[in-house]
Amino acid sequence: MTAAWDWEDPAALQARTDEFMQDRTAVDTLELVADTPLLGRDQLAGLGITGIEFAALKTAHPAGLGTDLTGLSCGGTATRRPGLYRVDGRSWFTELDIREPLPFEDACVDWVYAEHLIEHVTMTEAVAWLAEVRRVLAPGGLLRLTTPDLRRYVEGYLHGDGFFAKHRGRMRKALGTVAPPMPQRGAFMFNQLFYLYGHRWIYDLDELTHALAQAGFDPDAVRVCGFRTGRRPDVADLDQMIRNDETIYIEIDR
């Protein structure tokens, strides 16, 4: 597999990434629980669901609903929209596209979590999605949002502070034999943030605050948090270790 992976060919790399993701979509059991166009608070609460994790085929939160653009499959059965599914008897999942209106009623969940998702859509699409997130959050509900921090990459490029070398090492461990080491050139490390992985728009704190304000959130209420620290420890614990060196973590209340 390594020979076919070319870090400097974004189109081919995206195809390989899509192939890798498809391998993760097979599950042991898939039970359709609801197929209503809009899921409401009472319906979700009755299933023990209190929040949504976006870009998660299987959320680790015991009261979370995992969602992703990519669906799940079990033998000849695949998820469809609309549809709320019980996965392997222990987690919940619904297939959706964040570029479309979310299939939830107003004020139906207490928390929303999205790790390294917002950078995969345009700014216009991101603002529309954040407005939808604000709509489905109950008053006082929490949004925790993480994304690669543009400022960290700029500092790494300008100052040569060792960040790029450490990040290459992390990626090497994460990908193992799937991919060769990332190129060591500073310009490559900076450009890959923009042109690989399907990234469409990269953020720093100011840009995230701008997007949230455009979506109707109070820009003065944005909080910068640390890795796995925040108002709700159960939600902050969803942060993945592999990404914490490059990530900005922010929270805001509805």
Secondary structure, 3 states (H helix, E strand, C coil): CHHHCCCCCHHHHHHHHHHHHHCCCECCCEEEEECCCCECHHHHHHCCCCEEEECCCCCCCCCEEEEECCCCEECCEECCCCCEEEECCCEEEEECCCCCCCCECCCCEEEEEEECCHHHCCHHHHHHHHHHHHHHEEEEEEEEEEEEEHHHHHHHHHHCCCHHHHHHHHHHHHHCCCCCCCCCCHHHHHHHHHHCCCCCCCECHHHHHHHHHHCCCCHHHCEEECCCCCCCHHHHCCCCHHHCCCEEEEEEEC
